[in-house]
Amino acid sequence: MTQSPDTYVSTRGDTTPTDFAEALLRGMAPDGGLYMPTAWPTLNPSAWAPGQTYAAIASAAMAPYVGNALPDGALDRALAKLVAGFDHPDVTPLVQLEDDLWLLELFHGPTAAFKDLAMQLAASLADEALAASGERLTLVTATSGDTGAAAVNAFANKARIDLIVLHPLDRVSPVQRRQMTTVDADNVLNLAVHGDFDDCQRLVKGLLSEESLRERGRFSSVNSINWARLAGQIPYYVSAVAQMAAQGETRAPTFVVPTGNFGDAFAGIAARKMGLPIAGFVAAVNQNDALARAINDGLYARKAAVETASVSMDVQAPSNFERLVYEASGRDAGTTRAVFETFARDGSVTLSAALLSALRAEVSAVSVDEATTRTEIAHAYSAYGRVVCPHTAVALHAARSQTRGTGPIVALSTAHAAKFGKDVAPVLGFDPDPPRVIRELGDRPERLTIIEGTPEAALAAVRGFRA
Ligand SMILES: *Cc1c(COP(=O)(O)O)cnc(C)c1O
């Protein structure tokens, strides 16, 4: 098979060549693995020259992955729509905090978290792919808040797609709930489940394996294992390097990424594989530290979930870790399958010395506890006058703990603090000022259906929706 960035295979060994559209609409590969491009494209250094628009940067970075799988102009139409929905001319502005310390703001989109950047693109591109093939798609996803909000906003009123989002009743923030429930779109069903996030995830898993729902057409999920979502996160790394160059900083930066499922961080690693000058990556996790322990101790082990202020990073088994293992093992599907099947069966797996040193060459990892996260929110305000969300605070703390004087460090700021006022206000003594997109939620009517946390209730709700 020819190796090419627009041809995808599974991390678990299925080498049936798959194009971008199919990888996008399927999400997961049929053998349970994750799609990976069979080669990394090379970015022309002009891609990070100062002065280009975000859309131009993103088009150059993403087109090789799309290839000919979508109608002509689909990517550029999707990018134009993405940019129009952002409240900042640079889309992802880079702000300097002090010598060699920068913050990359990823929260200027319609739901004020970084997931908008890729979700908006995935929605537009999926709609184009379906229009070309004449198919329909039903998406189902569980959310603890940010993913559901970004998905509802992105997929609302898409002609060929229905979206069903399950969130735990009364356990998402009021802002996050209203971002999902006040959108006026007949193709969106919000299910508020009596239970917690894990119950929602279990129900989604059950729905995805429900044969009788196949009659609806294509049926998949919109979680962060989708290659299209990863591809949509590559451009802001390129944009960050371009914005630094515009300010006279040309040394390769280290990126510190607040990490849950490792999708954001893996997009950065992809950018480096494409030739973007990057010195290194630090994955900053909260007390849910399975990834950090895997990389630091060589034991990847499941632990009970802890509820933290950086709730979008409360992840026990980071799904995109599989892509990192695949890449670090030299694209060895046998090794990858063995690691993740052992983990699934035993709840833990010891990583070989060779694999571990290859993983450490890609990324280091730091865990930040809750007290430190709060202190960091206070520090960001007193030192820089910045009101940051808990996820950003985790990254900032890890960034400030790096050895300094070796080059620029960029912490990713993944959400607006006003989405997480409940955790930020007690530290600062005031409520963060909401951005326009949150103010405008106002008191629009909400649409949601409350269900019991049982497979029967979930199935009945899905069957009854636009059947
Ligand atoms: C989803 C999310 C993260 C974690 O991103 P991953 O790609 O899952 O690692 C971090 N911060 C915020 C605000 C998020 O919504």
The ligand as a MOL file (V3000), in Angstrom:
LIG
                    3D

  0  0  0     0  0            999 V3000
M  V30 BEGIN CTAB
M  V30 COUNTS 15 15 0 0 0
M  V30 BEGIN ATOM
M  V30 1 C -11.5970 18.6330 26.7430 0
M  V30 2 C -10.8490 19.6570 27.5190 0
M  V30 3 C -9.5020 19.4720 27.9010 0
M  V30 4 C -8.7570 18.1720 27.6240 0
M  V30 5 O -8.4860 17.9840 26.2580 0
M  V30 6 P -8.0680 16.5280 25.7330 0
M  V30 7 O -7.9760 16.6620 24.2620 0
M  V30 8 O -9.1760 15.6020 26.1720 0
M  V30 9 O -6.7750 16.1740 26.3720 0
M  V30 10 C -8.8540 20.4950 28.5650 0
M  V30 11 N -9.4910 21.6450 28.8800 0
M  V30 12 C -10.7840 21.8660 28.5410 0
M  V30 13 C -11.4230 23.1530 28.9130 0
M  V30 14 C -11.5090 20.8880 27.8370 0
M  V30 15 O -12.7870 21.1040 27.5110 0
M  V30 END ATOM
M  V30 BEGIN BOND
M  V30 1 1 1 2
M  V30 2 1 2 3
M  V30 3 2 2 14
M  V30 4 1 3 4
M  V30 5 2 3 10
M  V30 6 1 4 5
M  V30 7 1 5 6
M  V30 8 2 6 7
M  V30 9 1 6 8
M  V30 10 1 6 9
M  V30 11 1 10 11
M  V30 12 2 11 12
M  V30 13 1 12 13
M  V30 14 1 12 14
M  V30 15 1 14 15
M  V30 END BOND
M  V30 END CTAB
M  END
